[in-house]
Amino acid sequence: MTLPQDLSRFDSLVEIIAYLHGPEGCPWDRKQTHRSLREHLLEETYEVLEALDEGNNVALCAELGDLLMQVVMHAQLAKEAGDFDIGGVIEGINRKLVSRHPHVFGKAQAKTAEDVLVRWEELKKKEREGEGGMLDGVPKALPALAYSQSVQDRVARVGFDWPEDAGVLDKLAEEIAEFKAGATATEKSNEFGDILFTLANYARRQGIDLEASLREANAKFYRRFSCLEALARERGQDIGKMALGELNQLWDEVKSAGL
């Protein structure tokens, strides 16, 4: 294969992926299927999210490329199977963008972002007619917290929501009380799920992406505990033999240092 001269063009990527999957291409690429690529697609998606969380634009550029490669690879597999090709993918999303933005490409009116969401749900409802409910389009493979926020956001668009934040907080207190009253491990697990579901709803109402918020908390804990370990090593201490009070003292030192 003669490599494309302009590697910045989208069709160059399509051409390279097609060759890799061809008879003279890469044995690994030729072996792949839609199913075998699932874990790679998920991994690349999370790496994009990590770059976004870190505000690292250099990494974001690279990771978006990796994610785009996954899209093109799936399209190439579909083309080889006679199902569709990348042109069909692009045409489909372009048609959807135009049809779901009649306030931009048509004569409909939507003055605020909230108006757009309401109209968007109306359009999707028409698309779904005879094909299921409004929650059916939420991918069940989403992480549980993200799925929870997504389904609650969708039903809120049609008015199925607490009128005020206070109602959600009251519900949270109720769920915590029910968790405390749980007599079995199964009951406690069910009630704890209700607590998380209510927290997801409250976070949604506050404009907080719960998955992103928890990722940031996880990263902060990782950073602080790593610093705690390093501090203990500097002082010749073995954290495995330290009392909880000593560990908490190191933790407070790390926090006070702004880490």
C-alpha atoms as an extended CHARMM CRD file, in Angstrom:
* protein
*
       259  EXT
         1         1  MET       CA              0.0000000000        0.0000000000        0.0000000000  PROA      1               0.0000000000
         2         2  THR       CA              1.1310000000        3.5190000000       -0.8060000000  PROA      2               0.0000000000
         3         3  LEU       CA              0.4640000000        5.6410000000        2.2490000000  PROA      3               0.0000000000
         4         4  PRO       CA             -1.8420000000        8.6370000000        1.7260000000  PROA      4               0.0000000000
         5         5  GLN       CA              0.1240000000       11.8700000000        1.3740000000  PROA      5               0.0000000000
         6         6  ASP       CA             -2.1270000000       13.9390000000        3.6250000000  PROA      6               0.0000000000
         7         7  LEU       CA             -2.5660000000       12.1360000000        6.9390000000  PROA      7               0.0000000000
         8         8  SER       CA             -4.7800000000       14.9190000000        8.3010000000  PROA      8               0.0000000000
         9         9  ARG       CA             -7.6750000000       13.8860000000        6.0600000000  PROA      9               0.0000000000
        10        10  PHE       CA            -10.4830000000       11.6920000000        7.3690000000  PROA      10              0.0000000000
        11        11  ASP       CA            -10.5280000000        9.5750000000        4.2120000000  PROA      11              0.0000000000
        12        12  SER       CA             -6.8470000000        8.7540000000        4.8100000000  PROA      12              0.0000000000
        13        13  LEU       CA             -7.8270000000        7.1140000000        8.1040000000  PROA      13              0.0000000000
        14        14  VAL       CA            -10.6130000000        5.1770000000        6.3750000000  PROA      14              0.0000000000
        15        15  GLU       CA             -8.1620000000        4.0100000000        3.7080000000  PROA      15              0.0000000000
        16        16  ILE       CA             -5.5440000000        2.8970000000        6.2520000000  PROA      16              0.0000000000
        17        17  ILE       CA             -8.1000000000        1.0150000000        8.3800000000  PROA      17              0.0000000000
        18        18  ALA       CA             -9.4670000000       -0.7180000000        5.2640000000  PROA      18              0.0000000000
        19        19  TYR       CA             -5.9670000000       -1.8480000000        4.2690000000  PROA      19              0.0000000000
        20        20  LEU       CA             -5.2050000000       -3.1170000000        7.7960000000  PROA      20              0.0000000000
        21        21  HSD       CA             -8.3250000000       -5.2880000000        7.5930000000  PROA      21              0.0000000000
        22        22  GLY       CA             -7.4960000000       -6.4720000000        4.0760000000  PROA      22              0.0000000000
        23        23  PRO       CA             -5.6640000000       -9.6440000000        2.9810000000  PROA      23              0.0000000000
        24        24  GLU       CA             -2.2750000000       -7.9110000000        3.0250000000  PROA      24              0.0000000000
        25        25  GLY       CA             -2.9190000000       -6.0160000000        6.2380000000  PROA      25              0.0000000000
        26        26  CYS       CA             -2.4250000000       -6.8030000000        9.9170000000  PROA      26              0.0000000000
        27        27  PRO       CA             -3.2010000000      -10.3100000000       11.2850000000  PROA      27              0.0000000000
        28        28  TRP       CA             -4.5420000000       -8.7970000000       14.5300000000  PROA      28              0.0000000000
        29        29  ASP       CA             -6.8430000000       -6.3420000000       12.7450000000  PROA      29              0.0000000000
        30        30  ARG       CA             -8.1810000000       -9.0200000000       10.4070000000  PROA      30              0.0000000000
        31        31  LYS       CA             -9.0560000000      -11.1770000000       13.4090000000  PROA      31              0.0000000000
        32        32  GLN       CA            -11.2090000000       -8.5510000000       15.1080000000  PROA      32              0.0000000000
        33        33  THR       CA            -15.0060000000       -8.5580000000       15.3060000000  PROA      33              0.0000000000
        34        34  HSD       CA            -17.5680000000       -6.0900000000       16.6260000000  PROA      34              0.0000000000
        35        35  ARG       CA            -17.6650000000       -8.0980000000       19.8430000000  PROA      35              0.0000000000
        36        36  SER       CA            -13.9030000000       -8.4190000000       20.3050000000  PROA      36              0.0000000000
        37        37  LEU       CA            -13.5200000000       -4.6450000000       19.9260000000  PROA      37              0.0000000000
        38        38  ARG       CA            -16.0600000000       -3.8150000000       22.6480000000  PROA      38              0.0000000000
        39        39  GLU       CA            -13.5300000000       -3.6430000000       25.4890000000  PROA      39              0.0000000000
        40        40  HSD       CA            -11.1930000000       -1.4920000000       23.3980000000  PROA      40              0.0000000000
        41        41  LEU       CA            -14.0030000000        0.9290000000       22.5640000000  PROA      41              0.0000000000
        42        42  LEU       CA            -14.8740000000        1.2330000000       26.2490000000  PROA      42              0.0000000000
        43        43  GLU       CA            -11.2330000000        1.6800000000       27.2490000000  PROA      43              0.0000000000
        44        44  GLU       CA            -10.6690000000        4.4140000000       24.6710000000  PROA      44              0.0000000000
        45        45  THR       CA            -13.8390000000        6.1880000000       25.8260000000  PROA      45              0.0000000000
        46        46  TYR       CA            -12.6100000000        6.2460000000       29.4200000000  PROA      46              0.0000000000
        47        47  GLU       CA             -9.2090000000        7.5150000000       28.3180000000  PROA      47              0.0000000000
        48        48  VAL       CA            -10.9570000000       10.4180000000       26.5780000000  PROA      48              0.0000000000
        49        49  LEU       CA            -12.8440000000       11.1200000000       29.8020000000  PROA      49              0.0000000000
        50        50  GLU       CA             -9.6020000000       11.0220000000       31.7920000000  PROA      50              0.0000000000
        51        51  ALA       CA             -8.0020000000       13.5570000000       29.4480000000  PROA      51              0.0000000000
        52        52  LEU       CA            -11.0650000000       15.7890000000       29.8180000000  PROA      52              0.0000000000
        53        53  ASP       CA            -11.0010000000       15.4920000000       33.6120000000  PROA      53              0.0000000000
        54        54  GLU       CA             -7.3180000000       16.4280000000       33.6580000000  PROA      54              0.0000000000
        55        55  GLY       CA             -7.7810000000       19.3150000000       31.2310000000  PROA      55              0.0000000000
        56        56  ASN       CA             -4.9440000000       17.8330000000       29.1600000000  PROA      56              0.0000000000
        57        57  ASN       CA             -5.5560000000       18.9900000000       25.5910000000  PROA      57              0.0000000000
        58        58  VAL       CA             -2.5110000000       17.1980000000       24.1840000000  PROA      58              0.0000000000
        59        59  ALA       CA             -3.7710000000       13.8890000000       25.6010000000  PROA      59              0.0000000000
        60        60  LEU       CA             -7.3310000000       14.7420000000       24.5240000000  PROA      60              0.0000000000
        61        61  CYS       CA             -6.2340000000       15.1630000000       20.9060000000  PROA      61              0.0000000000
        62        62  ALA       CA             -4.4910000000       11.7820000000       20.9550000000  PROA      62              0.0000000000
        63        63  GLU       CA             -7.2990000000        9.9630000000       22.7670000000  PROA      63              0.0000000000
        64        64  LEU       CA             -9.9830000000       11.3540000000       20.4510000000  PROA      64              0.0000000000
        65        65  GLY       CA             -7.9270000000        9.9270000000       17.5960000000  PROA      65              0.0000000000
        66        66  ASP       CA             -7.9270000000        6.5060000000       19.2560000000  PROA      66              0.0000000000
        67        67  LEU       CA            -11.6880000000        6.7260000000       19.7770000000  PROA      67              0.0000000000
        68        68  LEU       CA            -12.2460000000        7.7890000000       16.1700000000  PROA      68              0.0000000000
        69        69  MET       CA            -10.1750000000        4.8040000000       15.0450000000  PROA      69              0.0000000000
        70        70  GLN       CA            -12.5920000000        2.5150000000       16.9080000000  PROA      70              0.0000000000
        71        71  VAL       CA            -15.5500000000        4.0810000000       15.0910000000  PROA      71              0.0000000000
        72        72  VAL       CA            -13.9030000000        3.6040000000       11.7060000000  PROA      72              0.0000000000
        73        73  MET       CA            -12.8930000000        0.0250000000       12.5390000000  PROA      73              0.0000000000
        74        74  HSD       CA            -16.4990000000       -0.8960000000       13.3850000000  PROA      74              0.0000000000
        75        75  ALA       CA            -17.6820000000        0.7690000000       10.1760000000  PROA      75              0.0000000000
        76        76  GLN       CA            -15.0900000000       -1.1820000000        8.1810000000  PROA      76              0.0000000000
        77        77  LEU       CA            -16.2220000000       -4.4840000000        9.7050000000  PROA      77              0.0000000000
        78        78  ALA       CA            -19.8240000000       -3.6010000000        8.8400000000  PROA      78              0.0000000000
        79        79  LYS       CA            -18.8210000000       -2.7540000000        5.2600000000  PROA      79              0.0000000000
        80        80  GLU       CA            -17.0560000000       -6.0940000000        4.8570000000  PROA      80              0.0000000000
        81        81  ALA       CA            -20.2060000000       -7.8250000000        6.1090000000  PROA      81              0.0000000000
        82        82  GLY       CA            -22.3660000000       -5.8640000000        3.6660000000  PROA      82              0.0000000000
        83        83  ASP       CA            -24.3000000000       -4.0870000000        6.4310000000  PROA      83              0.0000000000
        84        84  PHE       CA            -23.2710000000       -0.4170000000        6.1100000000  PROA      84              0.0000000000
        85        85  ASP       CA            -20.1670000000        1.7100000000        5.6830000000  PROA      85              0.0000000000
        86        86  ILE       CA            -18.6890000000        4.8740000000        7.1810000000  PROA      86              0.0000000000
        87        87  GLY       CA            -20.6370000000        6.9410000000        4.6610000000  PROA      87              0.0000000000
        88        88  GLY       CA            -23.8620000000        5.5330000000        6.0780000000  PROA      88              0.0000000000
        89        89  VAL       CA            -22.7270000000        6.3640000000        9.5980000000  PROA      89              0.0000000000
        90        90  ILE       CA            -21.9510000000        9.9690000000        8.6360000000  PROA      90              0.0000000000
        91        91  GLU       CA            -25.1310000000       10.3870000000        6.6090000000  PROA      91              0.0000000000
        92        92  GLY       CA            -27.2020000000        9.0200000000        9.4870000000  PROA      92              0.0000000000
        93        93  ILE       CA            -25.8120000000       11.3910000000       12.0950000000  PROA      93              0.0000000000
        94        94  ASN       CA            -26.0440000000       14.3620000000        9.7140000000  PROA      94              0.0000000000
        95        95  ARG       CA            -29.7120000000       13.6280000000        9.0290000000  PROA      95              0.0000000000
        96        96  LYS       CA            -30.3620000000       13.2540000000       12.7530000000  PROA      96              0.0000000000
        97        97  LEU       CA            -28.6430000000       16.5570000000       13.5660000000  PROA      97              0.0000000000
        98        98  VAL       CA            -30.6980000000       18.3930000000       10.9670000000  PROA      98              0.0000000000
        99        99  SER       CA            -34.0000000000       16.7720000000       11.9570000000  PROA      99              0.0000000000
       100       100  ARG       CA            -33.4470000000       17.3950000000       15.6760000000  PROA      100             0.0000000000
       101       101  HSD       CA            -32.5530000000       21.0530000000       15.1800000000  PROA      101             0.0000000000
       102       102  PRO       CA            -35.5950000000       22.4640000000       13.3840000000  PROA      102             0.0000000000
       103       103  HSD       CA            -35.0500000000       25.6890000000       15.3470000000  PROA      103             0.0000000000
       104       104  VAL       CA            -31.7350000000       26.0580000000       13.5070000000  PROA      104             0.0000000000
       105       105  PHE       CA            -32.3600000000       24.4540000000       10.1010000000  PROA      105             0.0000000000
       106       106  GLY       CA            -36.1230000000       25.0180000000        9.9500000000  PROA      106             0.0000000000
       107       107  LYS       CA            -38.8150000000       27.4150000000       11.0920000000  PROA      107             0.0000000000
       108       108  ALA       CA            -39.3560000000       26.1460000000       14.6460000000  PROA      108             0.0000000000
       109       109  GLN       CA            -38.5980000000       28.4030000000       17.6160000000  PROA      109             0.0000000000
       110       110  ALA       CA            -36.4530000000       27.6120000000       20.6700000000  PROA      110             0.0000000000
       111       111  LYS       CA            -35.0430000000       30.5770000000       22.5600000000  PROA      111             0.0000000000
       112       112  THR       CA            -33.3860000000       28.7920000000       25.4970000000  PROA      112             0.0000000000
       113       113  ALA       CA            -31.4670000000       25.5780000000       26.1200000000  PROA      113             0.0000000000
       114       114  GLU       CA            -34.4600000000       24.3480000000       28.1430000000  PROA      114             0.0000000000
       115       115  ASP       CA            -36.7420000000       24.9370000000       25.1520000000  PROA      115             0.0000000000
       116       116  VAL       CA            -34.3590000000       22.9000000000       23.0190000000  PROA      116             0.0000000000
       117       117  LEU       CA            -34.4640000000       19.9490000000       25.4380000000  PROA      117             0.0000000000
       118       118  VAL       CA            -38.2600000000       19.9500000000       25.5300000000  PROA      118             0.0000000000
       119       119  ARG       CA            -38.4720000000       20.0680000000       21.7380000000  PROA      119             0.0000000000
       120       120  TRP       CA            -35.7610000000       17.4110000000       21.4560000000  PROA      120             0.0000000000
       121       121  GLU       CA            -37.7870000000       15.0380000000       23.6360000000  PROA      121             0.0000000000
       122       122  GLU       CA            -40.8690000000       15.6870000000       21.5090000000  PROA      122             0.0000000000
       123       123  LEU       CA            -38.9310000000       14.8640000000       18.3450000000  PROA      123             0.0000000000
       124       124  LYS       CA            -37.4680000000       11.7060000000       19.8570000000  PROA      124             0.0000000000
       125       125  LYS       CA            -40.9530000000       10.6860000000       21.0080000000  PROA      125             0.0000000000
       126       126  LYS       CA            -42.1410000000       10.8380000000       17.3980000000  PROA      126             0.0000000000
       127       127  GLU       CA            -39.1170000000        8.7930000000       16.3180000000  PROA      127             0.0000000000
       128       128  ARG       CA            -39.9100000000        6.1830000000       18.9780000000  PROA      128             0.0000000000
       129       129  GLU       CA            -43.5960000000        5.7790000000       18.0590000000  PROA      129             0.0000000000
       130       130  GLY       CA            -44.3350000000        2.0720000000       18.0290000000  PROA      130             0.0000000000
       131       131  GLU       CA            -40.7880000000        1.2320000000       19.1110000000  PROA      131             0.0000000000
       132       132  GLY       CA            -40.9060000000        1.4570000000       22.9180000000  PROA      132             0.0000000000
       133       133  GLY       CA            -40.7800000000        3.9330000000       25.7820000000  PROA      133             0.0000000000
       134       134  MET       CA            -38.6950000000        7.0200000000       26.3910000000  PROA      134             0.0000000000
       135       135  LEU       CA            -36.2310000000        5.1430000000       28.6270000000  PROA      135             0.0000000000
       136       136  ASP       CA            -35.5220000000        2.4210000000       26.0860000000  PROA      136             0.0000000000
       137       137  GLY       CA            -32.9020000000        4.5480000000       24.3620000000  PROA      137             0.0000000000
       138       138  VAL       CA            -30.6960000000        4.8470000000       27.4570000000  PROA      138             0.0000000000
       139       139  PRO       CA            -27.8540000000        2.3040000000       27.0630000000  PROA      139             0.0000000000
       140       140  LYS       CA            -28.0960000000       -0.2630000000       29.8540000000  PROA      140             0.0000000000
       141       141  ALA       CA            -24.3280000000       -0.7510000000       29.6710000000  PROA      141             0.0000000000
       142       142  LEU       CA            -23.7650000000        2.7520000000       31.0620000000  PROA      142             0.0000000000
       143       143  PRO       CA            -22.0890000000        2.8990000000       34.4850000000  PROA      143             0.0000000000
       144       144  ALA       CA            -24.8540000000        2.6440000000       37.0890000000  PROA      144             0.0000000000
       145       145  LEU       CA            -24.5780000000        6.2290000000       38.3590000000  PROA      145             0.0000000000
       146       146  ALA       CA            -24.5660000000        7.6800000000       34.8430000000  PROA      146             0.0000000000
       147       147  TYR       CA            -27.5430000000        5.4940000000       33.8810000000  PROA      147             0.0000000000
       148       148  SER       CA            -29.4260000000        6.6900000000       36.9500000000  PROA      148             0.0000000000
       149       149  GLN       CA            -28.8760000000       10.3430000000       36.1050000000  PROA      149             0.0000000000
       150       150  SER       CA            -29.7640000000        9.7870000000       32.4760000000  PROA      150             0.0000000000
       151       151  VAL       CA            -33.1070000000        8.0780000000       33.1080000000  PROA      151             0.0000000000
       152       152  GLN       CA            -34.0680000000       10.6410000000       35.7500000000  PROA      152             0.0000000000
       153       153  ASP       CA            -33.1510000000       13.4680000000       33.3980000000  PROA      153             0.0000000000
       154       154  ARG       CA            -35.3630000000       12.0180000000       30.6710000000  PROA      154             0.0000000000
       155       155  VAL       CA            -38.4530000000       11.6290000000       32.8420000000  PROA      155             0.0000000000
       156       156  ALA       CA            -37.9030000000       15.1260000000       34.2580000000  PROA      156             0.0000000000
       157       157  ARG       CA            -38.3200000000       16.5210000000       30.7440000000  PROA      157             0.0000000000
       158       158  VAL       CA            -41.9570000000       15.4330000000       30.7950000000  PROA      158             0.0000000000
       159       159  GLY       CA            -42.5460000000       16.8100000000       34.2930000000  PROA      159             0.0000000000
       160       160  PHE       CA            -41.9780000000       13.6470000000       36.3540000000  PROA      160             0.0000000000
       161       161  ASP       CA            -39.7130000000       15.3390000000       38.8840000000  PROA      161             0.0000000000
       162       162  TRP       CA            -39.7030000000       16.9080000000       42.3340000000  PROA      162             0.0000000000
       163       163  PRO       CA            -40.9460000000       20.5060000000       42.1750000000  PROA      163             0.0000000000
       164       164  GLU       CA            -38.2410000000       21.6240000000       44.6510000000  PROA      164             0.0000000000
       165       165  ASP       CA            -34.8450000000       20.4250000000       45.8850000000  PROA      165             0.0000000000
       166       166  ALA       CA            -36.2320000000       20.1470000000       49.4200000000  PROA      166             0.0000000000
       167       167  GLY       CA            -38.4160000000       17.2490000000       48.3490000000  PROA      167             0.0000000000
       168       168  VAL       CA            -35.3760000000       15.3100000000       47.1230000000  PROA      168             0.0000000000
       169       169  LEU       CA            -33.5200000000       15.9250000000       50.3860000000  PROA      169             0.0000000000
       170       170  ASP       CA            -36.5630000000       14.7350000000       52.3510000000  PROA      170             0.0000000000
       171       171  LYS       CA            -36.6330000000       11.6190000000       50.2020000000  PROA      171             0.0000000000
       172       172  LEU       CA            -32.9180000000       11.0870000000       50.8620000000  PROA      172             0.0000000000
       173       173  ALA       CA            -33.5110000000       11.2660000000       54.6240000000  PROA      173             0.0000000000
       174       174  GLU       CA            -36.3470000000        8.7680000000       54.2280000000  PROA      174             0.0000000000
       175       175  GLU       CA            -34.1560000000        6.3480000000       52.2780000000  PROA      175             0.0000000000
       176       176  ILE       CA            -31.3530000000        6.6060000000       54.8600000000  PROA      176             0.0000000000
       177       177  ALA       CA            -33.8410000000        5.8000000000       57.6270000000  PROA      177             0.0000000000
       178       178  GLU       CA            -35.0700000000        2.7780000000       55.6650000000  PROA      178             0.0000000000
       179       179  PHE       CA            -31.4790000000        1.6560000000       55.1570000000  PROA      179             0.0000000000
       180       180  LYS       CA            -30.8230000000        1.8330000000       58.8900000000  PROA      180             0.0000000000
       181       181  ALA       CA            -33.9710000000       -0.1770000000       59.5270000000  PROA      181             0.0000000000
       182       182  GLY       CA            -33.0060000000       -2.8960000000       57.0600000000  PROA      182             0.0000000000
       183       183  ALA       CA            -32.9610000000       -6.2680000000       58.8290000000  PROA      183             0.0000000000
       184       184  THR       CA            -31.1150000000       -8.3300000000       56.2190000000  PROA      184             0.0000000000
       185       185  ALA       CA            -28.1740000000       -7.8590000000       53.8890000000  PROA      185             0.0000000000
       186       186  THR       CA            -30.5650000000       -7.9330000000       50.9170000000  PROA      186             0.0000000000
       187       187  GLU       CA            -32.7730000000       -5.2360000000       52.4130000000  PROA      187             0.0000000000
       188       188  LYS       CA            -29.7780000000       -3.0330000000       53.1890000000  PROA      188             0.0000000000
       189       189  SER       CA            -28.4340000000       -3.5000000000       49.6620000000  PROA      189             0.0000000000
       190       190  ASN       CA            -31.7940000000       -2.5300000000       48.1470000000  PROA      190             0.0000000000
       191       191  GLU       CA            -32.1610000000        0.5020000000       50.3840000000  PROA      191             0.0000000000
       192       192  PHE       CA            -28.5940000000        1.6190000000       49.7110000000  PROA      192             0.0000000000
       193       193  GLY       CA            -29.3900000000        1.4820000000       46.0050000000  PROA      193             0.0000000000
       194       194  ASP       CA            -32.3380000000        3.7920000000       46.6730000000  PROA      194             0.0000000000
       195       195  ILE       CA            -29.9940000000        6.1830000000       48.5170000000  PROA      195             0.0000000000
       196       196  LEU       CA            -27.6280000000        6.3070000000       45.5460000000  PROA      196             0.0000000000
       197       197  PHE       CA            -30.5450000000        6.7550000000       43.1360000000  PROA      197             0.0000000000
       198       198  THR       CA            -31.8230000000        9.7150000000       45.1430000000  PROA      198             0.0000000000
       199       199  LEU       CA            -28.3160000000       11.2060000000       45.3700000000  PROA      199             0.0000000000
       200       200  ALA       CA            -28.0110000000       10.8840000000       41.5930000000  PROA      200             0.0000000000
       201       201  ASN       CA            -31.2610000000       12.7940000000       41.2110000000  PROA      201             0.0000000000
       202       202  TYR       CA            -30.1440000000       15.5690000000       43.5560000000  PROA      202             0.0000000000
       203       203  ALA       CA            -26.7940000000       15.8470000000       41.7430000000  PROA      203             0.0000000000
       204       204  ARG       CA            -28.6510000000       16.1000000000       38.4220000000  PROA      204             0.0000000000
       205       205  ARG       CA            -30.7890000000       18.9200000000       39.7620000000  PROA      205             0.0000000000
       206       206  GLN       CA            -27.6450000000       20.7590000000       40.8910000000  PROA      206             0.0000000000
       207       207  GLY       CA            -26.0430000000       20.3770000000       37.4490000000  PROA      207             0.0000000000
       208       208  ILE       CA            -23.4420000000       17.9450000000       38.7970000000  PROA      208             0.0000000000
       209       209  ASP       CA            -22.2130000000       15.0780000000       36.6190000000  PROA      209             0.0000000000
       210       210  LEU       CA            -22.1240000000       12.3910000000       39.2960000000  PROA      210             0.0000000000
       211       211  GLU       CA            -19.7210000000       10.1070000000       37.4100000000  PROA      211             0.0000000000
       212       212  ALA       CA            -17.2780000000       12.9880000000       36.8410000000  PROA      212             0.0000000000
       213       213  SER       CA            -17.6410000000       14.1430000000       40.4410000000  PROA      213             0.0000000000
       214       214  LEU       CA            -16.8850000000       10.6610000000       41.7800000000  PROA      214             0.0000000000
       215       215  ARG       CA            -13.9460000000       10.2420000000       39.3900000000  PROA      215             0.0000000000
       216       216  GLU       CA            -12.5100000000       13.5020000000       40.7190000000  PROA      216             0.0000000000
       217       217  ALA       CA            -13.0160000000       12.3310000000       44.3110000000  PROA      217             0.0000000000
       218       218  ASN       CA            -11.3220000000        9.0220000000       43.4920000000  PROA      218             0.0000000000
       219       219  ALA       CA             -8.3880000000       10.8330000000       41.8950000000  PROA      219             0.0000000000
       220       220  LYS       CA             -8.0800000000       13.1360000000       44.9010000000  PROA      220             0.0000000000
       221       221  PHE       CA             -8.0520000000       10.1870000000       47.3080000000  PROA      221             0.0000000000
       222       222  TYR       CA             -5.4650000000        8.3830000000       45.1610000000  PROA      222             0.0000000000
       223       223  ARG       CA             -3.2570000000       11.4780000000       45.1030000000  PROA      223             0.0000000000
       224       224  ARG       CA             -3.5100000000       12.1050000000       48.8320000000  PROA      224             0.0000000000
       225       225  PHE       CA             -2.9650000000        8.4940000000       49.8830000000  PROA      225             0.0000000000
       226       226  SER       CA              0.0540000000        8.2230000000       47.5710000000  PROA      226             0.0000000000
       227       227  CYS       CA              1.4650000000       11.3260000000       49.2780000000  PROA      227             0.0000000000
       228       228  LEU       CA              0.7040000000        9.7540000000       52.6620000000  PROA      228             0.0000000000
       229       229  GLU       CA              2.6850000000        6.6630000000       51.6730000000  PROA      229             0.0000000000
       230       230  ALA       CA              5.6000000000        8.7650000000       50.4420000000  PROA      230             0.0000000000
       231       231  LEU       CA              5.6020000000       10.7990000000       53.6590000000  PROA      231             0.0000000000
       232       232  ALA       CA              5.6400000000        7.6260000000       55.7570000000  PROA      232             0.0000000000
       233       233  ARG       CA              8.5640000000        6.2300000000       53.7430000000  PROA      233             0.0000000000
       234       234  GLU       CA             10.5300000000        9.4530000000       54.2200000000  PROA      234             0.0000000000
       235       235  ARG       CA             10.1070000000        9.0830000000       57.9820000000  PROA      235             0.0000000000
       236       236  GLY       CA             10.9530000000        5.3930000000       57.9890000000  PROA      236             0.0000000000
       237       237  GLN       CA              7.4280000000        4.3910000000       58.9820000000  PROA      237             0.0000000000
       238       238  ASP       CA              5.5590000000        1.2740000000       57.8690000000  PROA      238             0.0000000000
       239       239  ILE       CA              1.9260000000        2.2000000000       57.2350000000  PROA      239             0.0000000000
       240       240  GLY       CA              0.9460000000       -1.4400000000       57.7090000000  PROA      240             0.0000000000
       241       241  LYS       CA              2.0730000000       -1.2270000000       61.3320000000  PROA      241             0.0000000000
       242       242  MET       CA              0.7620000000        2.2420000000       62.1460000000  PROA      242             0.0000000000
       243       243  ALA       CA             -2.3080000000        2.9010000000       64.2890000000  PROA      243             0.0000000000
       244       244  LEU       CA             -5.3400000000        4.5640000000       62.7210000000  PROA      244             0.0000000000
       245       245  GLY       CA             -4.6640000000        7.7480000000       64.6940000000  PROA      245             0.0000000000
       246       246  GLU       CA             -1.1400000000        7.9600000000       63.2560000000  PROA      246             0.0000000000
       247       247  LEU       CA             -2.4440000000        7.4190000000       59.7310000000  PROA      247             0.0000000000
       248       248  ASN       CA             -5.0710000000       10.1200000000       60.2240000000  PROA      248             0.0000000000
       249       249  GLN       CA             -2.3500000000       12.5040000000       61.4080000000  PROA      249             0.0000000000
       250       250  LEU       CA             -0.3710000000       11.8950000000       58.2080000000  PROA      250             0.0000000000
       251       251  TRP       CA             -3.5870000000       12.3240000000       56.2010000000  PROA      251             0.0000000000
       252       252  ASP       CA             -4.2230000000       15.6830000000       57.8510000000  PROA      252             0.0000000000
       253       253  GLU       CA             -0.6690000000       16.7800000000       57.0540000000  PROA      253             0.0000000000
       254       254  VAL       CA             -1.1670000000       15.9210000000       53.4020000000  PROA      254             0.0000000000
       255       255  LYS       CA             -4.5170000000       17.7750000000       53.2980000000  PROA      255             0.0000000000
       256       256  SER       CA             -3.0890000000       20.8490000000       55.0390000000  PROA      256             0.0000000000
       257       257  ALA       CA             -0.3470000000       20.9520000000       52.3990000000  PROA      257             0.0000000000
       258       258  GLY       CA             -3.0710000000       21.4450000000       49.7900000000  PROA      258             0.0000000000
       259       259  LEU       CA             -2.4270000000       18.1380000000       48.0590000000  PROA      259             0.0000000000
